[in-house]
Amino acid sequence: MVALVIAAVLAVLFWPSAATSTTSRVRAAVLPLPAPPSSPDRKSCIFWGDPHLVSFDGARPSFYGDGEFWIVKSRDVHIQGRYMGTKYTYGLAATQKVAIGGPFLDGHTIEIEPMEHAYGGKIMVDGTEVLQSFGRYSVGNGLAELEYSGDGELVDEATSKWTTRAVHLDLPRGVRMTVFRWGNYLDLKITMSKEEGQDGSCGNFNGDMQDDSTPEIFKRIGARVPEDELMFTHRAVVTMTHEEAMMLTKQCPRSTLTRAKDACDLELPAEASEAQLAACAFDYCFGMVEHALPQAKKFATEADRKAAHTGDVQ
């Protein structure tokens, strides 16, 4: 029954004339800030939760729709993220996987997944699993070094209740990353200097936080990673939950939703599914709402509430 409701809502969403909708306010929250970089030309971008982030320029966009995104894209440094919903967040996406590659890694690719096998459960280099336990691993005869340990300065203090499992990456061109592996999602911190032509979820590193909004990032770099640039071996299946579909119809202003659909039609491949178009529109509508979870909860079914009550994103 819920699946039929979602399908009906998606059909209405992407019909030429959208239903009138209203907005609602969300309580603001105090979010963690990255530690100061060691030099003025080096800055940090951090991700936590579903996924919230602080860009290199200090902006706070969010990306709640499913799919594969550019985190950092420059001429040499390529970092991509897969953001996917969980039952604990009523479908709002969390960072499920990251991939690091590009010319600066000389053709090598590093992939990091959460701990639970249902969400991958692996650390991989060039498709081969490495570091099944704490230790160190060298990529390309010392080109990059990975250290997997139980230590690391958390980017979200709320995760201190869980056992820390952190992958510390010492990468070429002075790029440093720490990826925290929780049960079904990742937190991460990237510290680096600005690269030529840089953009992505972490922003364009130009010193102006105003142009690092979710819609502006999409306009510059696209709403999702194109097929011919994808570093993951396959695309994840994109879905929309009942809660997300209801938020689009009830809480995204009609004019905003219309602009979102037009933009997504341009920024996604022609063969994009209705669910992919809806996920993209969701980011346009709610990408600058730091905490959309309270809105999603309003539309949760009783079954969804029971499922979410059994745990948390972890």
N, C-alpha and C positions, 0 to 999 in steps of 0.2 A: 504493500500500500504506500509506504513512504517513497519507494522508488518511483511509483506512478505520479505521486505529488510533485517530486523533483522534476520529472520529465515534463509535466504540464507547466510548471513554473518556468523552466528553461525555454519552452516553446513560446510562452508569453513574452519573456525577456527579449528574445531575438526576433519577434514579430515587428514589422515596421513601425507600429505605434505602441509605445510602452505605456503602462499604466502609471497614473500619477502616484508619486510616493512622497514620504515625508522624511525629515531628518530628526536625529535625536542626539543629545549630548552625552559624551562619555567622560567619566571622572579622570582627570589627569593623574599621572603617576610619576614619581621620582625614579629616573632610570640611571643605571650605572654609567660612569664615564670612563674612557680609557685612561690608563696612566700616561703622564706626560712623556713624549718621546725624548730620546737622549740628545737630539740636536734639532735645531729649528726646521731643517729641511726634511726631517723624518716625522711621519705622523702615523697614528694607529686608527684602524677601523675595527669595530667589535660587533659580533652577532650574539644574540641570546634569545631563547624562547621561540616565539612563533612568527617568523623571525623578526625581532626588533633589531635595530642596529644604530650605531653612531658612525656616520661617514667620516672620511678623512678630514672633511671641512667642518664637522660638527653637526651636520643635519641628522634628522631622525626619521627617515622613511621606514615603512614596513612593507612586507611582501607576503600577503596572506594566501594568494592563489597558488594552486599546484603548478609544477613545471620546472624546467631547467633554466637557470638564469646566469648571466655574467656577473660575477662578483668583482673581478678585476680583469679588464681587457686592455692591454696596451700592445705595442708592436712586439715586445719580447715576452712579457709576463701574462700568462693566461690562468685564471682561477675561476672555476664555475661551481655553482651550487645547485643542488636539487632540493626544492622546498615542497614538502608534502604534508597534507593534513593528517591529524591523528584523532582517535576517538575521544581523547581527553580534551581536545581543543575544538570539538564539534566541527572538524574539518578545516579549521584555519591552519595554514601551513607552518611547519617548523623546518629547520635545516636538517635534511635527512642524509645528505652526502655531499662531499666536496671533492673536486678533481683539480689538480695543479699540473700544468704542463706548459707548452709553448717553446719558442726558440731558446729561452734562457735555461731550460732543462735539457737542451740538446736532444729533443725527441722523446724523453722519458715522461711518463705520466704517473702521478701519485694519487691514489684514491683512498679516502677515509670515510668509514661508515660507523653508525652507532653500535652499541654492544650487542643488542638482541639480534639473533639470526633472522628474525622476521624482517628486520630493517637492513640486512646485509651482514653486519657483524664482523667486518674484515678491514684490515689495512693492506693495501695492495700497491705494488710497484710494477708497472708494465703488465698488469693483469695477473700477476702472481702474488699470492698472499704472503705477507711478511709479518714479523713482530707479533706472533700469536701470544706472546707474553712480554713482560717488561724487558727492555734492552735497547740496543742501538742497531741501526742499519744504514749502510752507505750506498748512495745511488750514484752510478756512473763513476766509480773509482774516486769518490770524494767530492764529486760535483755538488751533491746535497747530502745532508746528514739528518737522519730521523732518530729521535730519542723518545721512547715510549716509557712513561713512568707514572707514579702516583703523586707527583708534585706539579704545582703550577698555581699561579695567582688567578683565582677565579674571576670571570667577567660578570658573574651573577651570583651574589652571596646566597641567594635562595638555594643554590645547588650544594651548599656546604653540608647538607644532611646526607648526601650520597657519597659513595667511594669515588675519589678522583682517579680518572684514567685519562691522561693527557699525552698527546703526540706533539712534540716540539720539533719544528722543522727549521733547519738552518739552510737557507736556499741561496742560490746565486744572486748577484746584484744587490746584496744586503737585505733581501727580503726575509723577514722572520715571521713565523706563524706558530700559534699554539691552538690545537684543536682538542676540545674536551669532549670525550665520548660518553654520553649518557645512554640510558636504556634504549630510547627510541628517537633521539635527536642529538644534534651537535651544537655546542657553543664554540666560537672561535674568535681569535684576535690576530690581525695582520698588521705588522709594522714595516714600513718601507718608505723610500723616497719616491717622489713623483716620477713616473715613467712617460715616455713620449706617447701622446695620443690616448692617455689613460681614461677609462670610464667604467661603468658598471654599477652594481648595487651599492658599492662603497663610494660612489660619486666620482667626479672628474678631477678632484684634487687641485682645484684652481683657487682655493682660499675663499670661495663664496658659497656659504651654506644654502643660500636662497635657491640656487638652481639644482640642488640635489633632492628635490621632491620626487616621489615615485613617478608621476606622469612625465616630468622633465627628463628623468633618466631613460624612461621608455622611448620618448621622442628621439633621443640622441642615439640610443644603442639597440632599440628594439625591445619588445615585451618579453621575448624568450630567446634562447640560443637557437640560431638557425641550424637546420639539419647538417649542413656541410661544415659547421664549426663545432659540433657537439663532441665533447671528450668522453662522455659516458658511452658505454657499449650499446645502450638502448634508451629510448624514452620511457619514462614512467607513465602509467595510465592515469589520466587526469579525470577527477570526478568532482562533483559538486554535492555537498550535503544539503539536506532539507533546510538547515539553519542558514547556510550561505545563500541559497536561492531566495529564502524569505527576506534576508537582509537586503538583497538587491532590489526586490520588488517593493519593500516597505520603507526602507531607510536610505536609499540612494536617490537623490532628487532626479526627477525625470530628465531635466536638461543635462545633468552630469552623466547619467546613464546613456543618453543619446550620444554625447560626445565620446564616451568611453567605447561604445560599440563601434562607432566610426573609426576611432583610432586603432582599435584591436583588429578590425577588418584589414587595415593597412599594414599593421605590424606583425601579424601572424601569417603563416603560410596559407595559401588558398584552400588547402585541404583540411584546415583546422576544424575540429569537431565543435559542436555546440558547447560541450563542457569546457573545452579549451578557450573558446571565445568568452564564456561566462567567467572563467577563472581570471582571465585578463581584465575583463570589465570590473571584477571585484577589486582587483588591485588599484584600478583607477579611482573607484568610488571610496575605498577605505584605506588606501596606502598611507595617508598622512594621519590616520587615527592610531595613536600609539598602542592602545589596548582596545581591540575590537571584540575580545572575548566576552565581556559583559553583554554586548549586543547579541552575539550568537546564542548565549544562554537563554535569552528571552524567547527564542523560537525553538528551543530544544524540546523534543518529544520526551515523554516519560521514560521510554527505553534509553534514549540518549543520556538523560540525566543519571540514570542508574549506572550506565557504562562509565560515564565520566567520574562518578562518585567512587568507583572502585580503585582509582589511582590518580596519577598526575602525569604530565609530560616528564619523562625521566630518562 
